[in-house]
Amino acid sequence: MLADFDKGCGKIGLRLNLTKTMFMKNGLVSCAPFTLNETNISECCSYVFLGGEINVVNDLAPELSRRKRAAWGAFKSIEDVVKRTKNTRLRAHLFDSTVLPALTYASETWSLRKQDERSLSVIERSVERTMLEAPVSPK
């Protein structure tokens, strides 16, 4: 299949970069080496595709960690604006338009467990409190 793809690429003037090409397999595939044009193709356990991390065991934890880091990164990118803005509604709008999309990107494809939902809620509240400069209330 990969040889056919490589041949099709050649017809339109493209070449596969075999040093960057990798494959991921499931447990049903044998451990035979994967080669193309006498070059071994490396195997990977996870990769990022369209902004979401995909892995062999379909574990959502690495993707959730990436999303949390992205949410904090989005907050850091607007932190100066947030500090200068005293209007709470504007701060909430900034949160909804920058942090929330970073946190929930590709979330429609996730199958969340309760603990994953709780983890996302915690990070969401944490960034909201930081943006609104609200103190943490004791339980």
C-alpha positions in Angstrom: 0.0 0.0 0.0 2.8 2.4 0.9 4.7 1.5 -2.3 1.5 2.3 -4.3 1.3 5.7 -2.5 5.0 6.4 -3.2 4.5 5.5 -6.9 1.5 7.8 -7.1 3.4 10.6 -5.4 6.2 10.2 -8.0 3.7 10.6 -10.9 2.9 14.1 -9.7 6.5 15.1 -8.8 6.4 14.4 -5.1 8.7 12.2 -3.0 8.1 10.6 0.4 10.7 11.6 3.0 11.6 8.2 4.3 13.6 9.6 7.2 10.5 11.4 8.5 7.9 8.7 7.6 6.8 6.6 10.5 4.0 4.1 11.1 1.9 3.0 14.1 0.4 -0.4 14.4 -2.2 -2.1 16.6 -1.8 -5.4 18.4 -3.2 -7.4 15.5 -0.2 -6.7 13.2 2.9 -8.9 13.2 6.3 -7.6 14.3 7.8 -7.9 10.8 9.9 -4.9 9.7 8.3 -2.4 7.5 10.4 -1.3 4.5 10.0 0.8 1.4 12.7 1.0 -1.3 14.9 -1.1 1.0 14.7 1.6 3.7 13.3 0.6 7.1 10.4 2.7 8.3 10.4 3.6 12.0 7.5 2.7 14.3 5.9 5.2 16.6 3.6 4.8 19.6 1.9 8.2 19.3 1.6 11.2 17.0 -0.2 14.5 16.6 -2.7 14.5 13.8 -4.9 17.6 13.1 -3.9 19.0 16.5 -4.9 16.0 18.6 -2.6 13.3 20.0 -3.3 9.8 18.8 -1.7 6.8 20.5 -1.7 3.0 20.3 -3.6 2.3 23.5 -6.1 5.2 22.9 -5.1 6.8 26.2 -6.6 10.3 26.5 -4.3 11.4 29.4 -1.5 12.8 27.1 -4.0 14.7 25.0 -5.6 16.2 28.1 -2.2 17.3 29.3 -1.5 18.9 26.0 -4.8 20.7 26.1 -4.2 22.0 29.7 -0.8 23.3 28.7 -2.4 25.0 25.6 -5.0 26.6 27.9 -2.3 28.0 30.2 -0.3 29.1 27.1 -3.4 30.9 25.7 -3.8 32.6 29.1 -0.2 33.7 29.1 -0.5 35.2 25.7 -3.3 37.6 26.9 -2.1 38.0 30.5 -0.9 41.6 30.0 -4.2 42.6 28.5 -6.1 40.9 31.3 -4.1 42.7 33.9 -4.8 46.1 32.3 -8.5 45.3 31.9 -10.7 45.9 34.9 -14.0 45.1 33.2 -15.1 41.6 34.4 -17.3 41.0 31.3 -14.4 41.8 29.0 -12.2 39.4 31.0 -14.9 36.7 30.7 -15.1 37.3 26.9 -11.3 37.0 26.6 -11.5 33.7 28.5 -14.3 32.4 26.2 -12.5 33.5 23.1 -8.9 32.4 23.8 -8.5 30.0 26.7 -11.7 27.9 26.3 -11.0 27.0 22.6 -7.4 26.0 23.5 -8.7 23.8 26.3 -11.5 22.1 24.4 -9.9 21.8 20.9 -11.0 18.5 19.3 -13.0 17.6 22.5 -15.9 16.4 20.4 -13.9 13.3 19.7 -13.1 12.5 23.3 -14.7 9.8 25.4 -14.3 11.3 28.9 -14.4 9.5 32.2 -15.7 11.3 35.3 -12.1 11.9 36.5 -11.2 13.4 33.1 -14.2 15.8 33.3 -13.2 16.7 36.8 -9.7 17.4 35.8 -10.8 19.7 32.9 -13.2 21.5 35.3 -10.4 22.1 37.7 -8.1 23.6 35.1 -11.0 25.7 33.7 -11.8 27.1 37.2 -8.1 27.7 37.9 -7.6 29.8 34.8 -10.9 31.6 35.4 -9.9 32.5 39.0 -6.5 33.7 37.8 -8.1 35.9 35.1 -10.7 37.3 37.5 -8.2 37.6 40.3 -10.6 35.7 42.5 -9.3 34.1 45.7 -9.7 30.3 46.1 -12.6 29.7 48.5 -12.1 27.1 51.2 -14.2 23.9 51.1 
